[in-house]
């Protein structure tokens, strides 16, 4: 049954995953080509001095892409389920509804994590040929809260879409939006180097919220 749920989610979202991979790969390639162009035009020493002295990481274009990816995934996954009440079929499977919904959430969170990890790995491996290890690590710390924003955004939007009543959806948005905004308080390089564990705790907490919306739906709240 669990394998069938994962396979169903893959069939439903395979077009999204293909487009998401294409867009993320395209932007990552653009960032690396832009960095290479800067290195060739300004020189390695000047580029390093700019990145260190002026706090420039050259990855700012990546800032909102993980969040947009997570939000679009949540909409693609849950809107069809709620608009035609297809979620009722999932709730009537011979499996506890928390397990079935949990598998659906887990499949998407794992997919997002793999996608973001692939982006970060490619950036780090290529940058390592041009930049010192300290700058590569600093770039990763700069991007980390943005990747966490994508996962938090997915969970918050899933929570809102699965909520059966609009007045509570508005309340969910009012609570969830500031949690996502915490990941974008500053764009200074590595400014979240001591705060990312708290963002991880927020992520774990908001991942449980869609279960409350499903519980309300199962109770018949409309």
C-alpha positions in Angstrom: 0.0 0.0 0.0 2.8 2.4 0.9 4.6 1.7 -2.4 1.3 2.3 -4.3 0.9 5.7 -2.6 4.4 6.8 -3.6 3.9 5.6 -7.1 0.6 7.5 -7.3 2.3 10.7 -6.2 5.0 10.2 -8.8 2.5 9.7 -11.6 0.6 12.8 -10.4 3.6 15.1 -10.0 6.1 13.7 -12.6 5.6 16.7 -14.9 6.2 19.1 -12.0 9.4 17.3 -11.0 10.7 17.4 -14.6 10.0 21.2 -14.9 11.4 21.9 -11.4 14.6 20.0 -12.2 14.9 21.9 -15.5 14.4 25.3 -13.9 16.7 24.6 -10.9 19.4 23.2 -13.2 19.0 26.2 -15.5 19.4 28.8 -12.8 22.3 26.9 -11.2 24.1 26.8 -14.6 23.4 30.5 -15.1 24.9 31.3 -11.7 28.0 29.3 -12.4 28.5 30.8 -15.8 28.1 34.2 -14.4 30.7 33.5 -11.7 33.1 32.2 -14.4 32.5 35.3 -16.5 33.3 37.5 -13.5 36.5 35.5 -12.8 37.7 35.8 -16.4 36.9 39.5 -16.7 38.0 40.7 -13.2 40.6 38.1 -12.3 40.6 35.6 -9.4 42.2 37.9 -6.9 39.8 40.8 -7.5 36.8 38.5 -7.4 37.9 37.0 -4.1 38.5 40.5 -2.7 35.0 41.6 -3.8 33.3 38.5 -2.3 35.2 38.9 1.0 35.4 42.7 1.4 31.9 43.6 0.0 30.0 40.5 1.2 29.0 39.5 -2.3 28.2 35.8 -2.8 26.9 36.0 -6.4 24.0 33.6 -5.6 21.3 36.2 -4.8 19.2 35.2 -7.9 18.7 31.8 -6.1 17.0 33.4 -3.1 13.3 32.8 -3.9 13.6 29.8 -6.2 13.4 27.1 -3.5 10.3 28.9 -1.9 8.6 29.2 -5.3 9.4 25.5 -6.0 7.9 24.4 -2.6 4.8 26.5 -3.0 4.0 25.4 -6.5 4.6 21.7 -5.5 2.1 22.1 -2.6 -0.5 23.6 -5.0 0.0 20.9 -7.7 -0.2 18.1 -5.1 -3.2 19.2 -3.0 -5.4 21.5 -5.0 -6.7 18.7 -7.3 -7.3 16.6 -4.2 -9.4 19.3 -2.5 -11.3 20.8 -5.5 -12.9 17.5 -6.5 -12.8 16.0 -3.0 -10.5 13.2 -4.3 -8.9 13.3 -0.9 -11.9 11.3 0.4 -10.6 8.3 -1.5 -7.3 8.5 0.3 -9.0 8.8 3.7 -11.0 5.6 2.9 -8.0 3.5 2.1 -7.4 0.4 4.3 -4.6 2.4 6.0 -4.7 4.9 8.8 -5.3 8.4 7.3 -2.3 9.8 9.2 -0.1 7.2 7.5 -1.4 7.7 4.0 -1.3 11.5 4.2 2.1 11.3 5.9 3.5 9.2 3.0 2.2 11.8 0.5 3.8 14.6 2.5 7.0 12.6 3.0 7.3 11.9 -0.7 7.2 15.6 -1.6 9.5 16.7 1.2 12.1 14.0 0.2 11.8 15.1 -3.4 12.4 18.7 -2.5 15.3 17.8 -0.3 16.9 15.8 -3.0 16.4 18.6 -5.5 17.9 21.3 -3.2 20.7 19.0 -2.2 21.5 18.4 -5.9 21.6 22.2 -6.5 23.9 22.8 -3.5 26.2 19.9 -4.4 26.6 21.1 -8.0 27.3 24.6 -6.8 29.8 23.5 -4.3 31.7 21.1 -6.6 32.1 23.6 -9.4 32.9 26.6 -7.1 35.5 24.5 -5.4 37.6 24.7 -8.6 37.6 28.5 -8.5 37.1 29.6 -4.9 38.8 28.7 -1.6 37.0 26.3 0.6 36.0 29.0 3.1 34.1 30.9 0.4 32.4 27.8 -0.8 31.2 27.0 2.7 30.1 30.6 3.2 28.0 30.3 0.0 26.4 27.2 1.3 25.5 28.8 4.6 24.0 31.7 2.6 21.8 29.4 0.6 20.8 27.1 3.4 17.9 29.3 4.9 16.5 29.7 1.3 16.4 25.9 0.9 14.7 25.6 4.3 12.2 28.3 3.2 11.3 26.0 0.3 10.5 23.1 2.7 8.7 25.4 5.2 6.7 27.0 2.4 5.6 23.6 1.1 4.4 22.6 4.6 2.6 25.9 5.2 0.8 25.9 1.8 -0.1 22.3 2.2 -1.6 23.2 5.6 -3.6 26.0 4.1 -4.9 24.1 1.1 -5.9 21.1 3.1 -7.9 23.3 5.6 -11.6 22.8 4.7 -12.8 26.2 5.9 -11.8 29.6 4.4 -11.9 31.5 7.6 -9.3 29.1 9.1 -7.3 29.2 5.9 -6.9 33.0 6.3 -5.7 32.4 9.9 -3.3 29.7 8.7 -1.9 32.2 6.1 -1.5 34.8 8.8 0.4 32.4 11.0 2.4 30.7 8.2 3.6 33.7 6.3 5.7 35.2 9.1 7.4 31.7 9.6 8.4 31.7 6.0 9.5 35.4 6.2 12.0 34.4 9.0 14.1 32.9 6.3 14.5 36.2 4.5 15.2 38.7 7.3 18.6 39.5 5.8 20.5 38.7 2.6 24.0 39.2 4.2 26.2 36.2 3.5 26.1 33.5 6.1 24.0 35.6 8.5 22.0 32.5 9.5 25.0 30.5 10.4 23.9 30.3 14.0 20.1 30.5 13.4 19.5 27.6 10.9 19.0 25.1 13.7 16.0 27.1 14.8 14.7 27.2 11.3 15.0 23.4 11.3 12.9 23.2 14.4 10.3 25.4 12.8 10.3 23.1 9.8 9.7 20.0 11.9 6.8 21.9 13.7 5.0 23.1 10.6 5.3 19.6 8.9 2.8 18.4 11.5 0.2 21.1 10.7 -1.3 19.6 7.6 -2.4 16.6 9.7 -4.6 19.0 11.8 -6.3 20.2 8.6 -6.9 16.7 7.4 -8.3 15.8 10.9 -10.8 18.7 10.5 -11.7 17.6 7.0 -12.3 14.1 8.3 -14.6 15.5 11.0 -16.7 17.0 8.2 -15.8 20.6 8.6 -16.9 22.5 5.5 
